[in-house]
């Protein structure tokens, strides 16, 4: 699932401790950082302010044993952000759990879709 993909389906939110969670937004930020090398660019892709994206990264870095994102200062020329080994592991694990969840509920989702009103003629 790519950042900004809002197709019908389940949204997985993992609560690891009472105050520690990872869900679609944090996973999408990690994925955006992996793909762009920038917290700001990852946030822009999601329509999110730099401050909000930075706060999500700070929260994840504080909550895991090892930081998920490393940053370097220097602006456009030298600055940036990269996922650490732990960041890659968390992101890949979360994406696997999303796929497992989708597969596990596919039949139930299909049953619910059959109960929906056909909206295709109303567009």
N, C-alpha and C positions, 0 to 999 in steps of 0.2 A: 504494500500500500504506500503510495507516494504522498509526500506532504501536500496537503490541500485536497486530497481525494475524499470526497464526501458522498460516496455511493451508499446505498441502503445496506444495512448490516449491523452487526454488533460492534460496539466500541469497548475495547478491553481496557480496564483501569485496574491496575494491581496495587493493592494496599499491602505493603511489606511490613510496616509497623504502624502504630496508630497515627503517626504524623508523616509517614513516608509513603509516597505513592508515585507510580509512573503510569502514564496513560498516553493517549494519542498525541497530545501536544508536546510533551517532553520527548517522546520518540521522534516526532517530526523535526523538532529542533536538532536533536542529535544527528538525524539523517541529513538535514540541511547543512550542518557544520561539516559533516563528512564530505558532502558533495561540493560545497563552496569554499571551505576553509575560512569561514567568517561567521561570527555570531550575528552581526548586523545583516548580512546577506540572507542567512537562514531565517531570521525574523521577518525581513521584507518579503520573502517568498510566502510567508504565512499571513501577511498583513498585520504583523505585530511590531510594536515599537522595539527599538534596540534595548531600552530599559527593561521591558517585560521579558525579552529573550535572555538578557543577561541575568535577570533574577531567577529564571528557570534553570539556567546553567549553574549559577551559584548554589541554588538549592540542591541540585543533583550532586554537585561536587562535595557539598557538605554532608550529604546523607549516605554516601557510599564510602566504603573503607578506603578506596583510592579514587582520585578525581577521574571523572569521565571525560572532561575536556581540559586541554592545556591551551593557554593563551600566550601570545607574545605581543609586546607593545611595539608601536612603530608606525601606526597609521597605514595608509594604502601601500606604501612601498615595502614595509617590512613586517607589519603586524599580521595577526591572524589567529586562527584557532584550529586545533586538530583534536580528533578523538584519541584518547589513550587506548591501550589494550583493554582496559576495563570498560571504557565507553563503547568500543566495538562489541565486546561480549554482552553488555547490557542491551544494546540496540538489537543485535542479532537474536538474542534470547527472547526479547519482547516480540519481535517480528515473527519468530517461530510460534510463540504462544498465540499470536493473532491468527495465524494460519490454522493451528490446531483447534482454536475456538470456532472459527468459521466452519471447518469441516465437521466438528462435533454438533453444531446446531443447524446444519444445512437443511435437513429434512423438516425440522420445526419451522425454519424460516420460510421454506416453500409452502408449508401448510398455512402459515399466516398470510402469505402473499395471495393465496387462492381465495382468501376471505375478503380481500380488499376490493373496493369499488374500482371499476375500470375508468381511469382518468384520461386515457389516451384520446378519447373523442372530444374532451372538453378543452383541449389546447387551442 
